[in-house]
Amino acid sequence: MSVHIKTIHPMKYMRDFLARNIRPDGRKLSEVRPTAINVGSISTADGSALVKIGNTVVICGIKAELTVPNAENPNEGFVIPNVELPPLCSPQFKSGPPGETAQVSSQFLADILVNSKCVDLQSLCIMPDKLAWVLYCDLICLDHDGSVLDACVAALVSALCTVTLPEVKFDAITKNKTVELEKRRPLTLICFPFASTFATFDENSILADPSEEEESLCSGTISIVTSGDSLYSVHKPGGCQLSENRLSECISKAQKRSLTLRGMVEKSMESIKS
């Protein structure tokens, strides 16, 4: 009978559960889904990671290439994220050029890199105004079941932690460059930003780490990016208003979760070093 109610009256079905402070999947309102992080997933990439949050799965592969620095920032390299949401991850996406959701997700990641300054772009410069590294970060969603931004940010940060760059010698006179693949140095991150998404339902209930079904029924979502106590972004694409107290609660939960995720990344990094 409950299956029929869920199909015919999905909003009532959700309200009946939330009235008892529980969600249809059995979680508490503030409970997140099981999370797994696996780094070094792609052996042919310069850095990679796979993140699974509930049924949402995102994989990130990073390739490093040499390029000429931008004239405005001659002593900096580049980090360029790109998110793909193919039809295989959800029926809501179609094949072809990147849709609006994928473009917004890519820009969201780019903004996080700028706001948090987690990567020292000057460390990517080999010779000012002549040669620098550009890191192409390709993220592919394999299964979309809500909170995809959380998985994308975690996959990007985890993959960046695994990046190693070969030593490059550049002759400014002859403009010849020599890449020594055997001599590599790790990319050092200044901070570890992570995103936490919350969904608001009927302006009264706030659901942490919403599934795709919950996102489709909610009145709005908010994604908060933190690294420990530092707040880098609050992304709220429309929806109902959130009171100052509710927003503070969400930020506090996001800060705690970022510490947990950082611990998971560090543990995963130790496993590939041992």
Residue frames as qw, qx, qy, qz and C-alpha x, y, z in Angstrom:
[[0.000, 0.886, 0.464, 0.000, 0.00, 0.00, 0.00],
 [0.323, -0.777, 0.088, 0.533, 2.84, 2.39, 0.86],
 [0.432, -0.054, 0.580, 0.689, 4.30, 1.85, -2.62],
 [0.164, 0.662, 0.624, 0.382, 1.08, 3.08, -4.19],
 [0.212, -0.924, -0.233, 0.216, 0.94, 6.12, -1.89],
 [0.461, -0.505, 0.317, 0.656, 4.55, 6.93, -2.80],
 [0.336, 0.197, 0.644, 0.658, 3.67, 6.84, -6.50],
 [0.003, 0.740, 0.587, 0.329, 0.34, 8.69, -6.35],
 [0.247, -0.946, -0.067, -0.199, 1.05, 11.17, -3.53],
 [0.733, 0.201, -0.342, 0.552, 4.85, 11.47, -3.17],
 [0.003, -0.552, 0.262, -0.791, 4.63, 14.69, -1.12],
 [0.739, -0.477, 0.045, -0.475, 2.21, 13.17, 1.39],
 [0.947, -0.019, -0.270, 0.174, 4.39, 10.07, 1.53],
 [0.495, 0.358, -0.360, 0.705, 7.40, 12.22, 2.43],
 [0.289, -0.559, 0.184, -0.755, 5.49, 14.34, 4.96],
 [0.881, -0.367, -0.161, -0.251, 4.25, 11.23, 6.79],
 [0.841, 0.022, -0.308, 0.444, 7.84, 10.14, 7.36],
 [0.284, 0.423, -0.246, 0.824, 9.18, 13.57, 8.27],
 [0.533, -0.614, -0.054, -0.580, 6.38, 14.00, 10.82],
 [0.915, -0.400, -0.050, 0.034, 8.09, 11.16, 12.71],
 [0.169, -0.867, 0.452, 0.125, 11.56, 12.72, 12.24],
 [0.620, -0.179, 0.712, 0.275, 12.68, 9.97, 9.92],
 [0.336, 0.513, -0.437, -0.658, 13.23, 9.69, 6.18],
 [0.900, 0.210, -0.063, -0.376, 11.89, 7.05, 3.77],
 [0.699, 0.412, -0.568, 0.138, 15.31, 5.39, 3.55],
 [0.803, -0.421, -0.383, 0.176, 15.47, 5.06, 7.36],
 [0.489, 0.185, -0.259, 0.812, 17.92, 7.88, 8.00],
 [0.204, -0.718, -0.408, 0.526, 17.51, 10.62, 10.57],
 [0.314, 0.931, 0.186, -0.009, 17.09, 14.13, 9.16],
 [0.063, -0.914, 0.388, 0.099, 20.71, 15.09, 9.90],
 [0.753, -0.259, 0.578, 0.179, 22.21, 11.72, 8.95],
 [0.350, 0.652, -0.497, -0.454, 24.41, 11.41, 5.87],
 [0.968, 0.185, -0.072, -0.151, 24.76, 8.31, 3.73],
 [0.817, -0.334, 0.311, 0.353, 27.78, 5.98, 3.90],
 [0.343, 0.896, -0.246, -0.139, 30.77, 7.51, 2.11],
 [0.872, -0.146, 0.303, 0.356, 33.76, 5.82, 0.51],
 [0.231, 0.909, -0.283, -0.200, 36.87, 7.42, -1.02],
 [0.889, -0.029, 0.325, 0.322, 39.37, 5.52, -3.16],
 [0.094, 0.884, -0.290, -0.355, 42.42, 7.39, -4.50],
 [0.120, -0.484, 0.788, 0.361, 44.73, 6.36, -7.34],
 [0.738, 0.290, 0.533, -0.295, 41.87, 4.70, -9.19],
 [0.727, 0.686, 0.042, -0.014, 43.21, 5.46, -12.70],
 [0.763, -0.342, 0.256, 0.486, 46.80, 4.34, -13.25],
 [0.549, 0.406, 0.345, 0.644, 47.19, 6.26, -16.53],
 [0.052, -0.926, -0.189, -0.322, 46.28, 9.62, -14.95],
 [0.339, 0.449, -0.433, 0.705, 48.57, 12.00, -13.07],
 [0.161, -0.048, 0.645, -0.745, 46.04, 11.97, -10.23],
 [0.494, -0.233, -0.623, -0.560, 42.69, 10.28, -9.67],
 [0.177, -0.012, 0.764, -0.620, 40.03, 9.39, -7.14],
 [0.390, -0.347, -0.712, -0.470, 36.63, 7.75, -6.91],
 [0.178, -0.064, 0.549, -0.814, 34.04, 8.91, -4.39],
 [0.365, -0.363, -0.792, -0.327, 30.83, 7.13, -3.47],
 [0.212, -0.043, 0.472, -0.855, 28.16, 8.84, -1.33],
 [0.693, 0.243, 0.456, -0.502, 25.23, 6.51, -0.95],
 [0.759, 0.357, 0.518, 0.169, 24.50, 5.48, -4.53],
 [0.319, 0.941, -0.086, -0.078, 26.05, 8.62, -6.02],
 [0.812, -0.191, 0.290, 0.469, 29.38, 7.82, -7.66],
 [0.325, 0.936, -0.124, -0.056, 31.84, 10.32, -9.18],
 [0.844, -0.117, 0.174, 0.493, 35.29, 9.56, -10.57],
 [0.100, 0.970, -0.137, -0.174, 37.95, 12.21, -11.22],
 [0.847, 0.075, 0.185, 0.493, 41.00, 11.89, -13.44],
 [0.054, -0.942, 0.113, 0.312, 43.67, 14.58, -13.73],
 [0.801, 0.309, 0.177, 0.480, 46.10, 15.03, -16.62],
 [0.282, -0.796, 0.097, 0.526, 48.97, 17.52, -16.46],
 [0.669, 0.546, 0.271, 0.425, 50.12, 19.33, -19.58],
 [0.419, -0.335, 0.027, 0.844, 52.63, 22.08, -20.27],
 [0.241, 0.824, 0.446, 0.254, 51.41, 25.46, -21.46],
 [0.303, 0.341, -0.093, 0.885, 52.29, 29.15, -21.60],
 [0.152, -0.468, -0.614, 0.617, 51.14, 31.16, -18.53],
 [0.119, 0.866, 0.466, 0.139, 48.48, 33.82, -18.83],
 [0.373, 0.500, -0.066, 0.779, 49.88, 37.30, -19.47],
 [0.393, -0.740, -0.025, -0.545, 47.89, 38.66, -16.52],
 [0.739, -0.576, 0.328, -0.120, 49.40, 36.06, -14.15],
 [0.589, 0.625, -0.512, -0.031, 52.76, 35.14, -15.71],
 [0.069, 0.431, -0.837, 0.331, 53.97, 33.23, -12.64],
 [0.611, -0.021, 0.593, -0.524, 50.93, 30.97, -12.21],
 [0.014, -0.002, -0.935, -0.354, 49.70, 27.73, -13.71],
 [0.567, -0.090, -0.195, -0.795, 46.12, 26.54, -14.17],
 [0.183, 0.097, 0.954, -0.218, 43.63, 24.07, -12.67],
 [0.450, 0.078, -0.314, -0.832, 40.63, 23.50, -14.95],
 [0.360, 0.100, 0.879, -0.295, 37.75, 21.31, -13.70],
 [0.460, 0.092, -0.474, -0.745, 35.12, 19.88, -16.03],
 [0.469, 0.037, 0.768, -0.433, 32.06, 17.91, -14.90],
 [0.364, 0.051, -0.718, -0.592, 30.29, 15.42, -17.17],
 [0.535, 0.083, 0.624, -0.563, 26.79, 14.16, -16.42],
 [0.206, 0.136, -0.805, -0.540, 26.20, 11.46, -19.05],
 [0.706, -0.156, -0.258, -0.640, 22.88, 9.69, -19.63],
 [0.666, -0.008, -0.739, 0.101, 24.24, 6.57, -17.93],
 [0.171, 0.045, -0.647, 0.742, 24.20, 8.29, -14.53],
 [0.254, 0.418, 0.593, -0.640, 20.54, 9.40, -14.68],
 [0.351, 0.538, 0.704, 0.302, 17.64, 9.48, -17.18],
 [0.025, 0.912, 0.263, -0.314, 17.31, 13.23, -16.61],
 [0.146, -0.695, 0.422, 0.564, 20.48, 13.88, -18.64],
 [0.806, 0.562, 0.164, -0.086, 20.80, 13.59, -22.41],
 [0.735, -0.066, 0.312, 0.599, 23.77, 12.91, -24.64],
 [0.361, 0.808, 0.211, 0.415, 25.38, 15.79, -26.50],
 [0.244, 0.560, -0.281, 0.740, 26.98, 19.07, -25.38],
 [0.253, -0.151, -0.711, 0.639, 27.20, 19.74, -21.62],
 [0.223, -0.730, -0.573, -0.299, 23.83, 20.72, -20.18],
 [0.161, -0.802, 0.087, -0.569, 23.13, 23.55, -17.77],
 [0.806, -0.583, 0.055, -0.085, 23.55, 21.37, -14.67],
 [0.881, 0.018, 0.020, 0.472, 26.98, 20.15, -15.82],
 [0.359, 0.615, -0.030, 0.702, 28.12, 23.70, -16.65],
 [0.423, -0.788, 0.068, -0.442, 26.93, 25.03, -13.30],
 [0.909, -0.396, 0.039, 0.123, 28.73, 22.17, -11.52],
 [0.747, 0.270, -0.016, 0.608, 31.97, 22.90, -13.40],
 [0.077, 0.717, -0.063, 0.690, 31.77, 26.59, -12.51],
 [0.696, -0.680, -0.006, -0.231, 30.98, 25.69, -8.90],
 [0.905, -0.196, 0.014, 0.378, 34.23, 23.70, -8.69],
 [0.515, 0.479, -0.001, 0.711, 36.20, 26.45, -10.40],
 [0.244, -0.799, 0.017, -0.550, 34.87, 29.01, -7.91],
 [0.835, -0.549, 0.000, 0.023, 35.85, 26.76, -4.99],
 [0.813, 0.090, -0.009, 0.575, 39.42, 26.51, -6.28],
 [0.227, 0.622, -0.006, 0.749, 39.61, 30.31, -6.53],
 [0.467, -0.750, -0.019, -0.467, 37.93, 31.08, -3.19],
 [0.876, -0.478, 0.034, 0.059, 39.77, 28.47, -1.12],
 [0.243, 0.814, -0.525, 0.047, 43.14, 28.82, -2.87],
 [0.901, -0.301, 0.307, -0.060, 43.66, 25.16, -2.00],
 [0.846, 0.216, 0.192, 0.447, 46.17, 24.85, -4.85],
 [0.242, -0.746, 0.184, 0.592, 49.14, 27.22, -4.95],
 [0.709, 0.682, 0.177, 0.003, 49.05, 28.16, -8.64],
 [0.097, 0.887, -0.449, -0.045, 52.54, 29.60, -8.40],
 [0.570, -0.379, 0.728, 0.049, 53.85, 26.11, -7.61],
 [0.772, 0.411, 0.483, 0.043, 52.62, 25.10, -11.09],
 [0.368, 0.913, -0.160, -0.078, 54.83, 27.69, -12.79],
 [0.902, -0.012, 0.097, 0.420, 58.11, 26.39, -14.20],
 [0.409, -0.073, 0.098, 0.904, 59.40, 29.65, -15.66],
 [0.158, 0.671, 0.381, -0.616, 57.44, 32.91, -15.40],
 [0.412, 0.692, -0.093, -0.585, 55.83, 34.01, -18.66],
 [0.236, 0.480, -0.767, -0.355, 57.35, 31.00, -20.42],
 [0.536, 0.003, -0.827, -0.169, 56.18, 27.65, -19.11],
 [0.422, -0.226, 0.551, -0.683, 53.69, 26.31, -16.56],
 [0.013, 0.140, 0.990, 0.021, 51.57, 23.28, -15.78],
 [0.557, -0.090, -0.084, -0.821, 47.86, 23.11, -16.51],
 [0.163, 0.015, 0.958, -0.234, 45.88, 20.44, -14.64],
 [0.523, -0.081, -0.439, -0.726, 42.84, 19.23, -16.55],
 [0.239, -0.022, 0.845, -0.478, 40.46, 17.73, -13.99],
 [0.496, -0.072, -0.581, -0.641, 37.79, 15.61, -15.67],
 [0.322, -0.013, 0.770, -0.551, 34.97, 14.47, -13.40],
 [0.451, -0.077, -0.687, -0.565, 32.41, 11.93, -14.60],
 [0.571, -0.144, 0.492, -0.641, 29.29, 11.06, -12.63],
 [0.185, 0.087, -0.953, -0.224, 28.67, 7.32, -12.93],
 [0.285, -0.523, -0.802, -0.043, 25.53, 7.26, -10.79],
 [0.078, -0.322, 0.093, -0.939, 23.47, 10.32, -9.84],
 [0.470, -0.534, -0.701, -0.045, 21.43, 9.82, -6.67],
 [0.321, -0.919, -0.191, -0.128, 21.56, 13.28, -5.11],
 [0.470, -0.823, 0.218, 0.233, 24.24, 15.50, -3.54],
 [0.845, 0.392, 0.098, 0.351, 26.35, 15.21, -6.68],
 [0.167, 0.883, -0.230, 0.373, 28.20, 18.47, -5.87],
 [0.631, -0.657, 0.392, -0.126, 29.40, 16.93, -2.60],
 [0.918, 0.008, 0.340, 0.204, 30.78, 13.93, -4.48],
 [0.604, 0.713, 0.024, 0.356, 32.37, 16.13, -7.17],
 [0.103, -0.892, 0.328, -0.294, 34.20, 18.35, -4.68],
 [0.753, -0.480, 0.449, -0.038, 35.39, 15.34, -2.67],
 [0.893, 0.262, 0.266, 0.250, 36.58, 13.56, -5.83],
 [0.413, 0.836, -0.100, 0.347, 38.40, 16.67, -7.08],
 [0.303, -0.824, 0.413, -0.241, 40.19, 17.34, -3.78],
 [0.862, -0.268, 0.429, 0.026, 41.05, 13.66, -3.32],
 [0.825, 0.458, 0.160, 0.288, 42.44, 13.43, -6.86],
 [0.195, 0.901, -0.227, 0.313, 44.52, 16.60, -6.41],
 [0.602, -0.671, 0.421, -0.098, 46.11, 15.00, -3.34],
 [0.885, -0.038, 0.425, 0.189, 47.47, 12.21, -5.55],
 [0.571, 0.815, -0.036, 0.086, 48.93, 14.42, -8.29],
 [0.639, -0.480, 0.310, 0.514, 52.65, 14.10, -8.93],
 [0.469, 0.872, -0.050, -0.131, 54.41, 16.29, -11.51],
 [0.877, 0.104, 0.061, 0.465, 57.59, 15.31, -13.36],
 [0.362, -0.658, 0.117, 0.650, 60.64, 17.51, -13.19],
 [0.573, 0.742, 0.276, 0.212, 60.96, 19.89, -16.14],
 [0.459, -0.449, 0.183, 0.744, 64.09, 21.69, -17.31],
 [0.426, 0.837, 0.339, 0.061, 63.56, 24.68, -19.59],
 [0.523, -0.127, 0.191, 0.821, 66.22, 26.53, -21.57],
 [0.165, 0.814, 0.295, -0.472, 65.07, 30.13, -21.98],
 [0.015, -0.590, 0.475, 0.653, 67.53, 30.73, -24.84],
 [0.073, 0.101, -0.875, -0.467, 66.80, 27.72, -27.04],
 [0.641, -0.042, 0.091, -0.761, 63.26, 27.29, -25.57],
 [0.609, 0.078, -0.780, -0.122, 63.88, 23.56, -25.33],
 [0.615, -0.446, 0.359, -0.542, 62.23, 21.68, -22.49],
 [0.432, 0.197, -0.879, 0.045, 63.19, 18.35, -21.03],
 [0.736, -0.388, 0.065, -0.550, 60.69, 16.32, -19.01],
 [0.207, 0.305, -0.903, 0.220, 62.14, 13.73, -16.61],
 [0.720, -0.305, -0.360, -0.509, 59.28, 11.36, -15.91],
 [0.715, -0.125, -0.627, 0.285, 61.25, 9.39, -13.33],
 [0.257, -0.085, -0.440, 0.856, 61.76, 12.43, -11.08],
 [0.256, -0.627, -0.524, -0.516, 58.37, 13.53, -9.79],
 [0.056, 0.054, -0.521, 0.850, 57.21, 15.83, -7.01],
 [0.063, -0.567, -0.817, 0.082, 53.83, 15.72, -5.26],
 [0.088, -0.578, -0.219, -0.781, 51.34, 18.56, -5.49],
 [0.228, -0.204, -0.682, 0.664, 50.84, 20.10, -2.04],
 [0.201, -0.706, -0.521, -0.436, 47.36, 21.33, -1.10],
 [0.037, 0.357, -0.352, 0.865, 47.08, 24.37, 1.16],
 [0.477, -0.032, 0.528, -0.702, 43.65, 23.35, 2.48],
 [0.007, 0.129, 0.970, 0.206, 41.02, 20.65, 1.95],
 [0.441, 0.088, 0.108, -0.887, 37.61, 22.14, 1.03],
 [0.012, 0.214, 0.969, 0.121, 34.56, 19.87, 1.02],
 [0.383, -0.182, -0.215, -0.880, 30.91, 20.50, 0.19],
 [0.078, 0.250, 0.904, -0.338, 27.85, 19.48, 2.20],
 [0.267, -0.236, -0.464, -0.811, 24.39, 19.73, 0.63],
 [0.155, 0.270, 0.759, -0.572, 21.16, 20.19, 2.57],
 [0.142, -0.375, -0.662, -0.634, 17.57, 20.13, 1.31],
 [0.239, 0.069, 0.448, -0.858, 14.68, 22.11, 2.79],
 [0.186, -0.334, -0.865, -0.325, 11.23, 20.54, 2.85],
 [0.288, -0.761, -0.549, -0.190, 8.11, 22.59, 3.64],
 [0.067, 0.745, -0.209, 0.630, 10.43, 25.26, 5.12],
 [0.683, -0.623, 0.194, -0.327, 10.45, 23.29, 8.38],
 [0.922, -0.221, 0.284, 0.144, 12.60, 20.22, 7.80],
 [0.226, 0.809, -0.518, -0.163, 16.25, 20.30, 6.72],
 [0.988, 0.015, 0.150, 0.021, 17.62, 17.07, 5.26],
 [0.230, -0.722, 0.579, 0.301, 21.37, 16.45, 5.18],
 [0.126, -0.283, 0.869, 0.386, 22.86, 14.75, 2.13],
 [0.691, 0.327, 0.293, -0.574, 19.55, 14.44, 0.20],
 [0.529, 0.094, 0.784, 0.312, 18.99, 11.66, -2.31],
 [0.008, 0.070, 0.536, 0.841, 17.83, 12.42, -5.84],
 [0.241, -0.570, -0.750, -0.232, 14.25, 11.62, -4.85],
 [0.326, -0.686, -0.417, 0.500, 14.42, 13.98, -1.87],
 [0.203, -0.284, 0.204, 0.915, 15.93, 16.74, -4.01],
 [0.062, -0.287, -0.670, -0.681, 13.07, 16.42, -6.50],
 [0.339, -0.673, -0.649, -0.105, 10.47, 16.88, -3.74],
 [0.415, -0.483, -0.319, 0.702, 12.20, 19.54, -1.65],
 [0.156, 0.946, 0.280, -0.052, 11.55, 23.27, -1.88],
 [0.243, 0.910, -0.310, 0.129, 15.25, 24.12, -2.24],
 [0.910, -0.118, -0.142, 0.372, 18.83, 22.99, -1.67],
 [0.067, -0.954, 0.281, -0.083, 21.92, 24.65, -0.26],
 [0.905, 0.122, -0.190, 0.361, 25.53, 23.50, -0.68],
 [0.311, -0.927, 0.206, -0.038, 28.08, 24.76, 1.86],
 [0.799, 0.373, -0.306, 0.359, 31.82, 24.50, 1.25],
 [0.447, -0.847, 0.254, -0.138, 34.12, 24.48, 4.26],
 [0.710, 0.301, -0.541, 0.336, 37.56, 23.35, 5.33],
 [0.405, -0.193, -0.622, 0.641, 37.47, 22.89, 9.05],
 [0.067, -0.670, -0.460, 0.579, 36.34, 26.21, 10.53],
 [0.033, -0.332, 0.322, 0.886, 36.88, 28.12, 7.28],
 [0.524, 0.593, 0.563, -0.239, 33.83, 28.90, 5.13],
 [0.272, -0.221, 0.532, 0.771, 34.45, 29.29, 1.38],
 [0.242, -0.073, -0.552, -0.795, 31.09, 29.13, -0.35],
 [0.380, 0.315, 0.711, -0.501, 27.33, 29.03, 0.21],
 [0.138, 0.041, -0.676, -0.722, 25.57, 27.94, -2.98],
 [0.326, 0.392, 0.730, -0.455, 21.79, 28.26, -2.91],
 [0.005, 0.065, 0.632, 0.772, 20.15, 28.07, -6.35],
 [0.450, -0.308, -0.310, -0.779, 16.75, 29.58, -5.50],
 [0.503, -0.318, -0.797, 0.103, 14.12, 27.89, -3.36],
 [0.431, -0.830, -0.321, -0.152, 12.64, 29.01, -0.05],
 [0.029, 0.791, -0.384, 0.476, 14.45, 31.31, 2.36],
 [0.762, -0.166, -0.542, 0.313, 16.55, 29.91, 5.16],
 [0.400, -0.908, -0.047, -0.116, 16.60, 31.59, 8.57],
 [0.159, 0.780, -0.535, 0.283, 19.90, 32.74, 10.03],
 [0.600, -0.433, 0.611, -0.282, 19.72, 30.11, 12.79],
 [0.934, 0.215, 0.276, -0.075, 19.02, 27.29, 10.32],
 [0.611, 0.727, -0.264, 0.168, 21.89, 28.47, 8.11],
 [0.151, -0.716, 0.614, -0.295, 24.25, 28.52, 11.10],
 [0.816, -0.184, 0.509, -0.206, 23.22, 24.96, 11.95],
 [0.882, 0.464, 0.075, 0.038, 23.95, 23.83, 8.40],
 [0.337, 0.801, -0.431, 0.244, 27.36, 25.55, 8.40],
 [0.454, -0.575, 0.620, -0.282, 28.26, 23.90, 11.71],
 [0.902, 0.052, 0.415, -0.102, 27.32, 20.45, 10.38],
 [0.729, 0.668, -0.104, 0.109, 29.25, 21.11, 7.16],
 [0.031, 0.802, -0.547, 0.239, 32.37, 22.05, 9.12],
 [0.660, -0.358, 0.631, -0.197, 32.24, 18.82, 11.12],
 [0.904, 0.321, 0.278, -0.040, 31.69, 16.75, 8.00],
 [0.494, 0.807, -0.309, 0.094, 34.64, 18.38, 6.22],
 [0.254, -0.652, 0.689, -0.190, 36.94, 17.17, 9.00],
 [0.813, -0.021, 0.560, -0.156, 35.55, 13.65, 8.65],
 [0.796, 0.601, 0.078, 0.004, 36.06, 13.66, 4.88],
 [0.202, 0.832, -0.504, 0.117, 39.59, 14.98, 5.23],
 [0.526, -0.440, 0.709, -0.164, 40.38, 12.12, 7.59],
 [0.870, 0.264, 0.407, -0.089, 39.02, 9.67, 5.01],
 [0.595, 0.779, -0.191, 0.057, 41.21, 11.17, 2.27],
 [0.080, -0.749, 0.636, -0.169, 44.32, 11.03, 4.45],
 [0.714, -0.200, 0.653, -0.156, 43.59, 7.41, 5.37],
 [0.842, 0.492, 0.219, -0.033, 43.11, 6.52, 1.72],
 [0.359, 0.845, -0.386, 0.093, 46.40, 8.24, 0.85],
 [0.391, -0.582, 0.697, -0.152, 48.21, 6.20, 3.51],
 [0.864, 0.089, 0.479, -0.128, 46.88, 2.98, 1.99],
 [0.767, 0.635, 0.000, 0.091, 48.51, 3.67, -1.40],
 [0.107, 0.835, -0.504, 0.194, 51.81, 4.73, 0.17],
 [0.596, -0.447, 0.642, -0.183, 52.16, 1.58, 2.27]]
